[in-house]
Amino acid sequence: MSGRFKAAGTLPLASVGLFAIHGEIVDGIARIGQTAMTDTGFRARVHGVEFVRLADGREDVALTFLPRDNAEAERWHRLPLAGQELELVERVYP
């Protein structure tokens, strides 16, 4: 099963070595192991699906990702992901 996720923003979780994109599931499902992709060049395997509490008190769904190294984490952080739609597909992330 595939899905689509609308990104509202990102949350670098450096203390646990993860990168998170928060937003909402707009179609289908989101689950661990899917590959998430955007037109802006983001591509990664979903490491977790969590709820996060934002600074304003709202809760959002967050997809978490485990970067291979610091360079990949920095590249993800620089991508304009807010407002983007991530395609979630059932295939292996290389």
C-alpha positions as CSV (number, residue, x, y, z in Angstrom):
1,M,0.0,0.0,0.0
2,S,1.3,3.4,-0.9
3,G,0.5,6.9,0.5
4,R,1.1,10.6,0.3
5,F,2.3,12.9,3.1
6,K,2.0,16.7,3.1
7,A,5.0,18.1,4.9
8,A,4.5,21.1,7.2
9,G,8.1,21.3,8.3
10,T,11.2,19.5,9.5
11,L,12.6,18.6,12.9
12,P,16.3,17.6,13.2
13,L,16.5,15.2,16.1
14,A,20.3,15.2,16.3
15,S,20.3,13.9,19.9
16,V,18.9,10.6,18.7
17,G,20.5,10.7,15.2
18,L,17.2,11.1,13.4
19,F,15.6,13.6,11.0
20,A,11.8,14.1,11.1
21,I,9.3,15.6,8.7
22,H,6.0,16.6,10.3
23,G,2.7,17.1,8.6
24,E,-0.3,15.0,7.7
25,I,-1.1,11.9,5.8
26,V,-3.3,13.0,2.9
27,D,-3.8,9.6,1.2
28,G,-3.2,5.9,1.9
29,I,-1.0,4.9,4.8
30,A,2.4,5.7,6.2
31,R,4.5,2.9,7.8
32,I,8.0,1.9,8.6
33,G,10.0,0.6,5.7
34,Q,8.3,2.6,3.0
35,T,10.5,4.8,0.7
36,A,9.6,8.5,0.9
37,M,10.4,10.7,-2.1
38,T,9.8,14.3,-3.2
39,D,10.4,16.2,-6.4
40,T,13.0,18.3,-4.5
41,G,15.4,15.3,-4.3
42,F,14.6,13.9,-0.9
43,R,14.6,10.1,-0.9
44,A,14.8,7.9,2.2
45,R,13.4,4.9,4.0
46,V,10.8,5.7,6.7
47,H,12.4,4.7,10.1
48,G,9.4,5.5,12.2
49,V,5.9,7.1,12.3
50,E,5.4,9.2,15.4
51,F,3.3,11.9,17.0
52,V,5.2,15.1,17.8
53,R,4.2,18.1,19.9
54,L,5.1,21.4,18.3
55,A,6.2,24.5,20.1
56,D,2.7,26.0,19.8
57,G,1.2,22.9,21.6
58,R,-0.3,21.3,18.5
59,E,0.4,17.7,17.7
60,D,1.4,16.5,14.2
61,V,2.3,13.2,12.6
62,A,6.0,12.9,11.9
63,L,7.9,10.5,9.7
64,T,11.4,9.9,11.0
65,F,14.4,9.0,8.9
66,L,17.9,7.7,9.8
67,P,20.6,9.4,7.7
68,R,23.6,7.4,6.6
69,D,26.0,10.1,7.8
70,N,26.2,13.7,8.8
71,A,26.5,14.8,5.1
72,E,23.2,13.2,4.3
73,A,21.5,14.8,7.4
74,E,22.9,18.2,6.3
75,R,21.6,17.8,2.8
76,W,18.2,16.8,4.0
77,H,18.1,19.8,6.3
78,R,18.9,22.2,3.4
79,L,16.1,20.8,1.2
80,P,12.9,23.0,0.9
81,L,10.5,20.3,2.3
82,A,7.8,22.4,4.0
83,G,4.8,22.4,1.8
84,Q,6.0,19.5,-0.3
85,E,4.1,16.3,-0.8
86,L,6.1,13.1,-0.2
87,E,5.2,10.0,-2.1
88,L,5.3,6.9,0.1
89,V,6.0,3.7,-1.8
90,E,6.5,0.0,-0.9
91,R,10.0,-0.6,-2.3
92,V,13.4,-1.0,-0.8
93,Y,15.5,2.2,-0.2
94,P,19.0,1.6,-1.7
